[in-house]
Amino acid sequence: MEKIRLGISLYPEQESREDIEGYLKTASEHGFTKVFTSLFSVEGTKEELVHYFRELTDLAHKYGMVVSGDCNGELFRRLGAKADDLSVFQDMGLDILRMDGPFKDERDVILVNNRDGLKIEFNASMSDLTQ
């Protein structure tokens, strides 16, 4: 069983790089080991997003933290990602993809069993799955 991690949320579009680094450093010093961030929150091209989040994940990794990025099917389309090709998220340096909602088809199984080494988390408020 995996150890429970303390985590922080980070909305990078709201802070400067210096403020983000200070926040990560302080959180790390207080035992936090996970960062949640929204991949929707930053505008730009696919290349700009990859670069932006790569810098962010590199910074979080510097402080020993894993990074979980919030995404959904629309973001997959925007980035050209596919359930069987998560390389764009690897390029960003993400450790975990947190899906806002399921695809509700075989893509969910493919995601969970991905070969890209990314952990997959699903939003726990997916009550419409049984309907």
N, C-alpha and C positions, 0 to 999 in steps of 0.2 A: 504494500500500500504506500502511496506517495505521501510524503510529509506535507502538512498544511503550511502554506506560505502566507505571510502577511504581504499585502499589496497596496499600491497607490494608484490613483487614476491621474493621467496626464493628458491634458488637452493642449498640444504643442502650439496651436495657432494663437493661444492666449498669452503666451509668455516668450520672453527672449531666450536665446540659447544659454546665456549666463544664468538666468533665473532657473531654467530647467536643470542645469548642472548642479546648482546649489540645492535644489529640491531633491534631486537624486542622491546627492552626497549625504544630505541630512537624513533622508529616509533610510539609506543603506546603514548609516551609523546607528540607527535605531532598530535594526533588525528586519527591515522590509526587503524582500527579495523578488518581488514581482511588480511589474508595471503594466497597467492596462491603458491602452490608448485607442482613440478613435481614428481609423484610417479614412473616415469620411470627412474629417474636419479640415483637411488641407486641400486647397484647390491646386490645380496644375495638370500638366500632361503626365502620362505614365512615367516618363523618364524623370520628371521633376519630383513626383511622389516617391519613386524608388530612391532617389538621391536624398531627399528630405528625411525619409524614415530610416534609411541606412545610417545617416549621421545620428539620429535619435537612438536607434538600437545599439550602435557602437558605444555611445555614451552610457546607456543603461548597463550594457555588458561590462564596461569599465568598472562599474560599481557592483558587479556580481549579481545583477538582476536579470531575470528572464522577462521577455516582452510578449504581451498578448495584444493582438490587434483586432479590433472589432470590424467585421465586414459582413457583406450580404451578397446576394446574387447580382444586384445592380453594380456593386463595386467590382465583382468578378468580370462583368461585361466591360466596364470602363477600363479595366487593366488588361483585358484579354486573357484572364486566368481561366483555367478549366479545372474541374474536380481532379482530373488525372494529370494536371500540370500546374503545380503550385510554385513554379520557379520564380515568378515575380515576387512572391512573398518571401522566398528564400533570399532573393536579391536585396530585399529590404532588411534582412537580418532578423526577421521575426522568429520567435520560438513557438508561438501558439497562435492559431487563428480562432477567434471567438465568433461564431456565426450567429447573427441576430435571429435568424430563422432557418429552418431546413429548406432544402430544395424540394423535399417530399417525393423523391424518386431515388433511383439507384446511385445518383451522385453523392448522396449522403454516406452511403456505404463506401464508395470510392474515396471520399474525403477522409473518413475515419481510418481507412487502410492505406493511406497515401504512402508513396515511396520517397517523398521529399523530406521526410524526417520531421514534419511539423505535427505538433499535437493539435487536436481539434477539440474545441469546446462548443457546445450548443447552448444558447440562451435557455434557461430553465423555464421560461414562461411560454412554452410552446403548446398551450392547452388544445389548440385546434388539430393536433396530430391524430387524436382519436375520433375525430368527427368525420 
